[in-house]
Every structure is written in structure tokens, then in C-alpha cells.
Amino acid sequence: MKMLLMVECPNEPFNALVRAGKIGEVIGRILESIKPEAAYFTEQDGMRGGIFLIDVQDSSQIPGFAEPFFLNFQATCKFRLVMTPQDLQKAGLEALGKTWG
């Protein structure tokens, strides 16, 4: 299933990794590990952040997606299920509307 992984990184230890010239290597290793379908880096609530589209086959994989951010950046991670337009078409909204509308 597709999930958005939204990451917020506090200034430290991120700043220390930037100053040490290690941030590119750490982010590269994380991206190799989580293999996102898409990755975007942005500001979130005044902190550095990232939004990653990941494919999760089993809930037991979630720590493997979050721990690299927790351990390297003391980050906050949020997971949100998402659907493609094709997934939404398969959801049976018409039948649900008849049942619950």
C-alpha cells in the first residue's frame, strides 16, 4: 500500500551534520534504504522536512522507514495512507453511498 512519510527534523543534530559535511551521505543512505517512489524536501512547521511516497507491504516495515530519521535526526515521522485515482475507483463509493447515504 502507498503511504506518505512526512518527516520533521529539528535544527540539531541536523545542523551539526551539515557543519561536519556529512549530511549528504546520511540522507543518501536513508534514501537508499527506504527507496521512496518520490522524495521532496521542504519546510514543515518552521523546521527542515521531507515528504516521501513509500510502498509498505506489511506494517512490520514501518520501523525500518522511521528509525533512520529518528536515530540520525531526532525527527518526528508521520505516516498517512494514500490512494491513487485507480485505487479510489476500486473503493466502491457508489455502493457505499447507497448503503450509508
N, C-alpha and C positions, 0 to 999 in steps of 0.2 A: 504494500500500500504506500501511497505517496504521502510524505509528511513535510511540512516546513519546520526546519530547525532554526529558531531565532535566538541569537546569541548577543548578550550584552557584556562587554568587557570593562571592568573598572580600570582607572588610569594605571594603577600598579597591580600586578607586576608588568603590565604591557609596556609602560614607558621604559622600564629597566631593560627589557628585551630589545626595544628599539635602540636605546643608547648603546647596548652591547653589540649591535649589529647582528642579532640572532633572530629577529622577528620573522624575516622572510623564510628562513629554514624551518622554523617552528610551524608557521602557517602552511608551508608546503607539505610538511609531514602530516599535518592534520588533514589537509585536503586529499592526500594520497590514501589516508586511512578511511575517511568517511565516503569518498568517491561520490560527491554530490552531482546530480544531473545539472544543477545550476548553482552558482555561488555569487552573491552580491555583498559588498561591504558598504556599510552606511553608518550614520549616526542613529542611535536609539536612546531616547531619554537623556541626551547630553553625553552619552558615552559612545565609545567605539562599538560597532556592532557588525553583525553579519546575518544574512538570511540565506539558508541553504535548502534546496529541494533535494530530499533524500528518499530512497526506496527502502522501506522497512518490511522485511518478510515476516519477522517474529518480534514480539515485544521484548524478548531477551536481548535483542540487538541495541536497545536504547542506551544502556550504559556505554557501549562502545562508541556511540556517536557523541555523547555528552562528556565523558571523562577527559578526553583530550583538552577540551575547553576549560573544564573545572580545574584540572591539575596544572595546566600551563598558564592560565589567565585569571583564575578565581572567578570565572564568568558565571553568569546566570543563563540557563538554557530553558527554552520553552518549545514544546512540540505541539504542532497542530496538524490534524488530518486534513488533507485537501483532495479534491476530485478534479479530474479532467472533464471537459464537456461530454466526452463519451461515458464517463462514469455517471454523470448526472442524468444522462439519457436512460441508463440502465436502472436508475433508482426507483422507477415506478411511481413517479409523482402523481400521475393521473389516478391510479388505483388508490393511492394514499388519500388523495383529495376526496374521492368517492366514499372511502371508509370513514374519514375523520372530518370532512368538510361540512 
